[in-house]
Amino acid sequence: MASGGAVREVGSKAELDAAVASARAAAVHFWAGWCEASKHMDEVFAHVAVDFPHAAFLRVEAEEQPEISEAYGVTAVPYFVFCKEGKTVDTLEGANPASLANKVAKIAGPASVAESAVPASLGVAAGPAVLEKVQELAQRNGSSAAEGTNSGSLPDTLDKRLEQLVNSHPVFLFMKGTPEQPRCGFSRKVVDILKQEGVNFGSFDILTDNDVREGMKKFSNWPTFPQLYCKGELLGGCDIVVAMHDSGELKDVFEEHNIPLKPQGSKSVEAVEPEAPSGKAGAVSEPVGLTDAQKARLASLVNSSPVMVFIKGSPEEPKCGFSGKLVHILKQENIPFSSFDILLDDEVRQGLKIFSNWPSYPQLYIKGELVGGSDIVMEMHKSGELKKVLSEKGVIAKETLEDRLKALISSAPVMLFMKGTPDAPRCGFSSKVVNALKKEGISFGSFDILSDEEVRQGLKTYSNWPTFPQLYYKSELIGGCDIILEMEKSGELKSTLSE
């Protein structure tokens, strides 16, 4: 059996680009030493290389080469990229020797020895070397080596655990090793940067737990480590953190999200309110450091659409968690918007910070005026203020009271309109209904009608029910206090609200 000498290890993106460009056909295997499926497919890959001597076979250690992995969109290993005449024409994710052999054959022609008896499951592409290897792996594994090994989703328990980890500290780092003893150069770089920034952070050594290590790649849709999170949102890996640190943007992000910094000659953000920047594009009448041409270009950009977002990446592929969150809110609200990828234009990226007096991204503009970043937009979304501003500016049709009442009633399967809140009811009838629902273990949403006179009066007419509290189930009125208590006594309450 031939050795894997025909496969070439790639050490940099420049080396890979040169190798792919110079080969008529090339196959690239992204692998990881800790992954069993990767090891098996690496052996198959080496034997495929023997059967297709005229193609270039390259291997990349996915986690040690994050720049290459990110460039090729690698989110799991094993992963294969197939190139022809210097261009990517196909990919393969998972452990599937049959697909690997067939996809190589498509770009490189038939195997050098194709006359051997070939199992139908492998198709006509594979030569004798890969067949021998597949049979060996099948015997070793006790099952077909052609079966895929990747799972598309995470178990609920792991998903919850990962969510708890990323939210366990305002700044959290998934790394190799510990801050005191990093076990890869990329992790060490990020740790050093966080120490220079003077930020306290939590960390997790992904080398100690393979479930977390593999799970985080799917959870974050980011294939390599380290991974840095701020307020539960992914900032990125080593390269992005280094670039943000060098540009000063990392400190800006920490300030915007009220992350306390240790005093290092710069002011502490503990005293800075989340909305400390002015929030208005016109607040700085003469932005310092911008030429007239730059000001004109930025003014044109922020006014180029009624709703304009400056984000990292695109709406389809945001390149940071905060940008992804803002895009998700706009899509959830069905708000038409245009976007600009600030990663593609450093003049806009740096200039807009001065122009808007807002230090970080994303930035949302409505009719040319800055609204704010992801935190502010999230708060406005939750309170309903975002739609209110959009309707006031004429971007969307003004919401009628009936539309608003319908939206409130349907905002939870079980919805209670009461005086006060469930934790602090402000009338005895509301208190009794809350207690009945809690006693039955029924989850419910609530609205304090004392906080909004328009809703208070409007709901009486809408429901044709003159008093409060009012309980709704699946947007249908159940009744007030007396009816709810009668239903509780008869045992109907829980069964009715869980149909």
Buried (B, 14 or more C-beta within 10 A) or exposed (E): EBEBEBBBEBEEBEBBBEBBEEBBBBBBBBBBEBBEBBBBBBBBBBBBBBBBEEBBBBBBBBBBBBBBBBEBEBBBBBBBBBBBEEEBEBBBBBBBBBBBBBBBBBBBBEBBEBEEEBEEEBEEBBBBBBBBBBEBBBEEEEEEBBEEBBEEEBEEEBBEBBEEBBEEBBBBBBBBBBBEEBEBEBBBBBBBBBEEBBBEBBBBBBBEEEBBBBBBBBBBBBBBBBBBBBBBBBBBBBBBBBEBBEBEBBBBBBBBBBBEBEEEEEEEBEEEEBEBBBBBBEBBEEBEEBEEEBBEBBBEBBBEBBBBBBBBBBBEEBBBBBBBBBBBBBEEBEBEBEBBBBBEBEEBBBBBBBBBBBBBBBBBBBBBBBBBBBBBBBBBBEEEBBBBBBEEBEBBEEBEBEEBBEEBBEEBBBBBBBBBBBEEBEBEBBBBBBBBBEEBEBEBBBBBBBEBEEBBEBBBEBBEBEEBBBBBBEEEBBBBBEBBBEBBEEEEBBEEBEE
